[in-house]
Amino acid sequence: MEWLFIALATYLLALCPVEGDEWRLEYEEGLSHYSEEALRKEFPEKTRPISFKHPLFMCPDMSPSSSVPTSVELVRAADIKVIAALGDSLTTAIGANATTVLGIPIEFRHVSWSIGGYGSFQDVITLANIIRLFNPSLVGPAPSKTVHGTPAPLCETGFNLAVTGHNTFNLPEQVRHLIDSLKTYEDIDFDVDWKLLTILIGMNDICDYCKDKSLFSVENFIHYMTVSLEMLMNEVPRMIVNVVQILPMETLREVQKPTPGCLLQRSFCSCLVKPAAGSSALKELVGVNLEFQKALEQLLHSDRFFKKDFAVVLQPFLKHADPPRLPNGKIDMSFFTPDCFHFTMKGHEELAKGLWNNMFQPEGEKFMVESFSDPIELVCPQVSHPYIYTRPAAAKSGSSRPESAGIRLAVLHLMPPLALLPLWTLAVNLASL
């Protein structure tokens, strides 16, 4: 009957919202009422002992360059001074350490795959914690968790400026927020420090496609991605941007469990989950998903966003990724939060390792995940090429675009943001799904 109590508690929380710190304290106090035994029953593999430590990751050469690099092609991991991330709920790490549906509104930014700063590498593997092994003074890792719908300062988010529920048309807003924050942050030399930004966005466009096929079209996806990258290229010196390829999403329909939390999946991604198997609506959505991937490749497999001190690199490790499975072929639910849609910390760690490996592999030789069932082994930068790979194959060897070349003034038409309710209010609709 625990699931019934959880659903009822979620419903009551939705009816009686409170603001700010009071909301946070009451919400987290509610979580403490559940015993560890009860929490383990629904998803027993999620919790790991507090004493757990990853083996230390060491490489032959972890030193920075002898002087600050002036070329984007000669940046080592230890040369990165600032890390940032933009995107949606996969980057805010919503529910990533939750064990019941009550934890879904909590954004566990400090364990997010691309920028989490919790503890050290041995505590949780994130891209930021890997880079900290090379540069312990890294600026920007997310230090703590936040609550969806509650404004949070940089001291809580770090430069994890992703927003749960955002679509690609929101990305220029996030970019503007990031640029303004970087320019005014006291611990950053904006013109000198090398910055690493990771962007993963577009899955919500797929989830919402059937609601507005024009707004969430492939053309709009590429338009807002282009506008965002041009803003960065034109305004931010010494930056490497990882754009991570979006997932093939059809197999997420298999992530199911007879719990109230899993019903939330129908609210998060109704255009994917609700169509019948084999239906024309589902076939169309799967085709759109593929077109998103192809269009992103076409945009970034060029030298359009490559110049002496700036580069955008498509990291494709998720392009063919299949959900993790148990030996019997069923979905390994230990990788998914109680909403059966987002990744747990276990999944975030695999994403972090895949991204790191892609960064040190040239275009055309980048590793792609087939299934997260097999843990990814981290690679070290090659001794013969200890730099992050940034040159696109389309760029001729020894050349890059001049600083002023290709700069276009984009007329930015931001569509009005869609109304986004705090995720916990979705529980009110459970009975009607």
C-alpha positions in Angstrom: 0.0 0.0 0.0 3.0 2.3 0.1 2.4 3.4 -3.5 -1.2 4.6 -2.5 0.2 6.6 0.4 2.8 8.2 -1.9 0.2 9.1 -4.5 -2.0 10.6 -1.8 0.9 12.6 -0.3 1.8 13.9 -3.7 -1.8 14.9 -4.3 -1.9 16.7 -1.0 1.3 18.5 -1.7 -0.1 19.7 -5.0 -3.2 21.1 -3.2 -1.2 22.9 -0.5 1.8 24.6 -2.1 4.0 26.9 -0.1 6.8 29.2 -1.2 10.6 29.2 -1.2 12.5 27.7 1.7 9.4 26.8 3.6 8.3 24.6 0.6 11.7 23.1 0.3 11.9 22.2 4.1 8.4 20.8 4.2 8.9 18.8 1.0 12.2 17.3 2.1 10.8 16.7 5.6 8.1 14.7 4.0 10.6 12.5 2.3 12.2 11.6 5.6 9.0 9.8 6.8 9.8 6.8 4.6 12.0 4.1 6.0 14.9 2.8 4.0 13.3 -0.5 3.8 10.2 0.9 2.2 12.2 2.9 -0.3 14.1 -0.1 -1.4 11.0 -2.1 -2.2 10.0 -0.2 -5.2 13.4 0.3 -6.8 15.8 -1.8 -4.7 18.9 -1.3 -6.9 18.9 2.5 -6.7 20.4 3.0 -3.3 24.1 2.3 -2.9 26.1 2.4 0.4 27.3 5.8 1.5 30.8 4.2 1.9 30.9 3.4 -1.9 33.8 4.9 -3.7 34.8 4.7 -7.4 38.5 3.7 -8.1 40.5 6.8 -8.7 41.0 7.7 -12.4 44.6 8.5 -13.4 46.2 9.3 -16.7 49.9 9.4 -17.7 49.8 13.2 -18.3 47.3 15.3 -16.4 49.2 18.6 -16.5 48.1 21.9 -18.0 49.8 23.5 -20.9 53.0 25.5 -20.0 51.1 28.7 -21.0 47.5 29.5 -21.6 46.7 28.2 -25.1 45.6 30.7 -27.8 44.3 28.0 -30.1 41.1 26.0 -29.6 42.9 23.0 -31.0 45.5 23.0 -28.2 43.4 22.9 -25.1 44.0 20.2 -22.6 41.6 19.1 -19.9 43.7 20.8 -17.3 43.5 24.1 -19.3 39.7 24.3 -18.8 39.0 26.9 -16.1 35.2 27.2 -16.3 32.5 24.6 -17.0 28.8 25.2 -17.8 25.8 23.3 -19.0 22.5 24.2 -20.7 19.5 22.1 -21.6 16.4 20.5 -19.9 15.5 18.1 -17.2 18.2 15.6 -18.2 20.8 18.3 -17.3 19.0 19.6 -14.2 19.1 15.9 -13.2 15.5 16.0 -11.9 14.7 13.1 -9.7 18.2 11.6 -10.2 18.6 10.5 -6.6 14.9 10.1 -5.9 13.5 6.8 -4.6 9.8 7.6 -4.7 7.6 9.9 -6.8 7.9 12.5 -4.0 11.5 13.1 -5.0 10.7 13.9 -8.6 10.5 17.7 -8.2 14.0 17.8 -6.8 16.7 18.8 -9.3 19.8 16.9 -8.2 22.1 19.3 -10.2 25.1 18.4 -8.1 25.1 14.9 -9.6 24.2 15.9 -13.2 26.3 14.1 -15.8 27.7 17.1 -17.5 28.4 19.5 -14.6 27.6 18.0 -11.2 30.1 19.0 -8.5 29.1 16.8 -5.6 32.0 15.5 -3.6 34.7 14.1 -5.9 35.2 11.7 -8.8 35.2 8.8 -6.3 31.8 9.9 -4.9 30.0 10.4 -8.2 31.3 10.4 -11.8 30.4 13.6 -13.7 32.2 15.5 -16.4 33.0 18.3 -13.9 34.4 15.8 -11.4 36.6 14.2 -14.1 38.0 17.5 -15.1 38.6 18.4 -11.5 41.1 15.6 -11.4 43.1 17.6 -14.0 42.2 21.1 -12.6 41.0 21.1 -9.0 40.3 24.9 -9.3 37.6 24.4 -11.9 34.9 27.1 -11.7 31.2 26.4 -12.3 30.3 22.8 -11.2 26.8 22.6 -9.6 27.3 22.4 -5.8 23.8 21.5 -4.7 20.2 20.5 -5.5 17.3 22.8 -6.3 13.6 22.4 -6.5 11.8 22.7 -9.8 9.8 26.0 -10.0 11.7 27.7 -7.2 14.3 30.3 -8.4 17.8 29.4 -7.4 21.0 31.5 -7.3 24.3 30.7 -8.9 25.6 29.6 -5.5 23.2 26.6 -5.7 23.2 26.0 -9.5 26.8 26.8 -10.4 26.8 27.3 -14.2 24.2 24.6 -14.6 21.7 27.0 -16.1 19.5 24.3 -17.7 15.8 24.6 -17.0 13.5 21.6 -16.5 10.8 21.5 -19.2 12.5 23.8 -21.6 12.3 23.3 -25.4 14.8 24.3 -28.0 13.0 27.6 -28.6 14.0 28.5 -24.9 17.7 27.8 -25.6 18.6 31.4 -26.6 17.2 32.6 -23.3 19.5 30.2 -21.5 22.5 31.3 -23.6 21.8 35.0 -22.8 21.6 34.1 -19.1 24.9 32.2 -19.3 26.8 34.9 -21.2 25.7 37.6 -18.8 26.6 35.4 -15.8 30.1 34.6 -17.2 30.8 38.3 -17.9 30.0 39.4 -14.4 31.3 36.5 -12.3 34.2 37.6 -10.1 36.3 34.5 -10.3 36.4 34.4 -14.1 38.8 36.2 -16.5 36.2 36.3 -19.3 38.7 37.0 -22.1 41.5 34.7 -20.9 40.0 31.6 -19.3 39.0 28.6 -21.4 35.4 27.6 -20.9 33.7 24.3 -21.6 30.0 24.3 -22.3 27.8 21.2 -22.8 24.3 21.5 -24.4 21.8 18.7 -24.7 18.3 19.8 -25.7 15.5 18.7 -28.1 13.9 15.7 -26.4 11.1 17.8 -25.1 10.5 19.0 -28.7 9.9 15.4 -29.6 7.7 14.8 -26.5 5.6 17.9 -27.5 5.6 17.4 -31.3 2.0 16.3 -31.7 0.7 19.3 -29.7 2.2 21.9 -32.2 4.0 20.4 -35.2 5.0 23.8 -36.5 6.5 25.1 -33.3 8.3 21.8 -32.6 9.4 21.2 -36.2 12.9 20.1 -37.3 13.3 23.6 -38.9 12.6 25.4 -35.7 14.9 23.0 -33.8 17.8 23.9 -36.1 16.8 27.6 -36.2 17.0 28.1 -32.4 20.1 25.9 -32.1 21.8 28.0 -34.8 20.8 31.3 -33.2 22.1 30.1 -29.8 25.4 28.9 -31.2 25.9 32.1 -33.1 25.3 34.1 -29.9 28.0 32.1 -28.2 30.5 32.3 -31.1 30.0 36.1 -31.5 30.2 37.0 -27.8 32.3 34.4 -25.8 36.0 34.1 -26.4 37.9 30.9 -25.6 35.0 28.4 -25.5 34.5 24.8 -26.5 30.9 23.8 -26.9 29.9 20.1 -26.7 26.5 19.7 -28.4 25.3 16.2 -27.5 23.2 14.3 -30.0 19.7 13.5 -28.8 18.6 10.0 -28.0 16.5 7.8 -30.1 13.4 7.9 -27.9 11.1 5.1 -29.1 12.5 2.5 -26.8 11.6 4.7 -23.8 8.1 3.4 -24.3 9.4 0.1 -22.8 10.3 1.8 -19.5 7.2 0.8 -17.6 6.3 -0.3 -14.1 2.8 -0.5 -12.5 3.4 2.4 -10.1 1.8 5.8 -9.8 5.2 7.4 -10.6 5.3 5.7 -14.0 2.0 7.2 -14.9 3.7 10.6 -14.9 5.5 9.5 -18.0 2.2 10.1 -19.9 2.3 13.7 -18.8 6.0 14.3 -19.5 6.0 12.8 -23.0 2.5 12.1 -24.1 3.3 12.3 -27.8 5.7 9.4 -27.4 3.9 7.3 -24.8 0.2 7.5 -25.8 0.2 6.5 -29.5 -0.6 2.8 -30.1 2.3 0.6 -31.3 2.5 0.6 -35.0 0.2 3.6 -35.3 0.8 6.3 -37.9 1.3 8.9 -35.2 4.1 6.9 -33.6 5.8 6.2 -37.0 5.7 9.9 -37.7 7.2 10.8 -34.4 10.0 8.2 -34.8 10.7 9.7 -38.2 10.9 13.2 -36.7 13.3 12.0 -34.0 15.6 10.7 -36.8 15.3 14.0 -38.7 16.3 15.9 -35.6 19.5 13.8 -35.4 20.3 14.2 -39.2 19.7 17.9 -39.2 21.9 18.4 -36.2 24.7 16.5 -37.9 24.3 18.5 -41.1 24.5 21.8 -39.1 27.6 20.8 -37.0 29.6 18.6 -39.5 30.9 21.8 -41.0 33.3 24.6 -40.1 30.5 27.1 -39.5 31.2 27.2 -35.7 35.0 26.8 -35.8 37.5 29.6 -35.4 40.8 30.2 -33.6 39.4 30.5 -30.1 36.0 28.9 -30.4 34.6 25.5 -31.5 31.3 23.6 -31.4 31.7 19.8 -31.5 28.9 17.3 -32.0 29.3 14.5 -29.5 27.3 11.5 -30.9 27.7 8.9 -28.2 23.9 8.8 -27.6 22.8 8.5 -31.3 22.0 4.8 -31.2 21.7 4.2 -27.4 19.3 1.5 -26.3 18.0 1.6 -22.7 20.0 -0.6 -20.3 18.6 -4.1 -20.0 18.9 -7.0 -17.6 20.2 -10.4 -18.8 16.5 -11.4 -19.4 16.0 -8.5 -21.9 13.8 -6.5 -19.6 14.6 -2.8 -18.9 17.0 -2.3 -16.0 14.9 0.1 -13.9 17.8 0.9 -11.6 18.8 3.4 -14.3 15.5 5.2 -14.2 13.8 7.5 -11.7 10.4 6.7 -10.2 8.7 8.6 -13.1 10.1 5.9 -15.5 11.5 8.7 -17.8 14.5 10.4 -16.3 17.9 8.9 -15.5 19.1 8.1 -12.0 22.6 8.9 -10.8 23.6 5.5 -12.2 22.5 6.6 -15.6 24.1 10.1 -15.2 27.5 8.5 -14.5 27.4 6.6 -17.8 26.5 9.7 -19.7 29.4 11.5 -18.1 31.8 8.8 -19.2 30.5 8.7 -22.7 30.8 12.5 -23.1 34.4 12.5 -21.7 35.5 9.8 -24.1 33.9 11.5 -27.1 35.8 14.7 -26.3 39.1 12.9 -26.8 38.2 11.1 -30.0 38.3 12.8 -33.5 35.3 13.2 -35.7 34.6 9.9 -37.5 36.2 7.9 -34.7 33.9 8.8 -31.8 32.5 6.0 -29.6 28.8 5.4 -29.7 26.8 3.7 -27.0 24.8 0.7 -28.1 23.5 -0.1 -24.7 24.1 1.2 -21.2 23.9 -2.3 -20.0 27.7 -2.5 -20.4 29.5 0.0 -18.2 31.6 2.5 -20.2 35.4 2.5 -19.5 37.0 5.9 -19.3 39.8 6.7 -21.7 42.8 8.9 -21.1 43.8 11.6 -23.6 46.4 10.3 -25.9 50.0 11.1 -25.0 50.6 12.0 -28.6 47.5 14.2 -28.7 46.5 15.3 -25.2 44.1 17.9 -26.5 40.3 18.0 -26.7 39.4 17.3 -30.4 37.7 20.4 -31.8 38.6 20.6 -35.5 35.7 19.4 -37.7 36.6 17.2 -40.7 35.2 19.9 -43.0 37.9 22.4 -41.9 41.1 22.2 -43.9 44.2 21.3 -41.9 46.0 24.4 -40.5 43.1 26.8 -41.2 40.3 28.2 -39.2 37.8 30.9 -39.8 38.9 34.5 -39.2 37.6 36.1 -36.0 35.2 38.2 -38.0 34.2 35.8 -40.7 30.7 34.4 -40.9 29.3 36.6 -38.2 25.7 37.2 -38.9 23.3 39.3 -37.0 20.5 37.0 -36.1 17.1 38.5 -35.7 15.9 36.7 -32.6 12.1 36.0 -32.5 11.6 34.4 -29.2 8.2 32.8 -28.9 6.3 33.3 -25.7 7.4 30.7 -23.2 4.8 27.9 -22.6 3.3 27.9 -19.2 5.2 25.4 -17.1 3.7 24.1 -13.9 5.9 22.7 -11.2 6.2 19.0 -11.8 4.7 18.0 -8.5 1.4 19.5 -9.6 1.2 16.9 -12.4 0.4 14.3 -9.7 -3.1 15.8 -9.5 -3.8 14.3 -12.9 -2.8 10.8 -12.0 -6.3 9.6 -11.5 -7.4 10.8 -14.9 -4.6 9.3 -16.9 
